[in-house]
Amino acid sequence: MVLDGIVSSPHRRSGSMRKQFPKDELGSWSTLVQRHRFLLTALGLLAFLCTIYLYFAVTLGATDTCSGLEGTERATCKLQHA
């Protein structure tokens, strides 16, 4: 048939669609870093920004020492700190 020459089944293909790498190239750390440089950079930037956020969240967060008290104890505590 004419279509047999144009359309081939996956079983007739000799090559694979995936890129073949040598065995020593797959296990190399430098290759892994080169392939994922963008993701590693984004992860490092995200970690840095989260660290800055947590620093300011802790240092500028609620510093109310009377937050757990109620009633007259809270009023007395606020008067002591005023």
ABEGO torsion letter per residue (X at the ends): XAAAAABBBAAABABBABBBBBAAAAABAAAAAAAAAAAAAAAAAAAAAAAAAAAAAAAABBABAAAABBEAAAAAAAAAAX
